Amino acid sequence: MHPALDRLEAEHERSGPAVRELENGLTAGQLLGESHRAQLLQLVDTVTRVNLGRMKLEENDVLSVAGDFLSDGDWHELEE
């Protein structure tokens, strides 16, 4: 596999647990209120960093690699 795709796969693997932690943190925040605010903000920051990193990787590396392998017809099909 291509190194950019390996990194993308690793980013996807990291994002799942981060989102689940955020979901749990939101539930805890509803129950614990203000005392849980700092931890909740940290979870939001983590999910944001993970997802922005993944998006940057997709836009800067993966799409340029995809351009080497996908035909115009493939791009058209993806757009649909």
N, C-alpha and C positions, 0 to 999 in steps of 0.2 A: 504494500500500500504506500501511497505518497506521504511524506512527513507531515504535510499540512492536514491531510485527512486523519492521520494518527492523532495529531494535536486536537483536531475538532472532536474526534470520538472521545478523547480524554475530557475535554471541556463538557461534553454532553453528560458524561458519567458524573462529573462534579456537580452539575447543575441540579440533577434530581434530588440528591440528599439536601442540598442547600435550600431548595424550594420546600421540601418537606419540613425542614427545621423552621423555616419561616412560617409555614402553616401552623405548626405546633406553637410557635412563639406568639402568633396572633391569638390563638385560643387561650394561651396562658395570660396574655395581656388583657384579654376580656375578663378573665377571672381575677387576676392580681392587680390590675389597674396600673397606676403610676409607678409603683415599686418595680415594675417589669419593663419600664420604658427604655432604659439604657440598653438592656439586652435585646429588646425588640429592634431598636435602631441599629445595633450591630448586625443583627440578622438581615435587615433590609440592605445594609451596606454590602454585606457579603454576597447576597443574591444579585445585587446591582453590578458589582465588580465581575462576578462570574459571567453574567449574561452579556455585559458590555464587551468583555474579553472575547467571548464566543462570537459575538456579532462582528467585531473587528476582524477576527480570524477569517470568518466566512467572507466578508467583503473584500479584504485585502489579499488573502491567499487562496482560498478555495475557489472563488469565482474565477480568478485568473487561471487556475489549473483546469477548471471545468471548460473554459474557453478553448483549451487545447484538445478536448475530447468530444465535446458536444457539437452536433451539426446545427444548422439553422432550424431544421425541422424539430430537433430535440428542444431547442429553446422555445419554439412556438408551442410545442406540446406542454412544456412546463408552465408557460404563461397562462394556458387555458386551465 
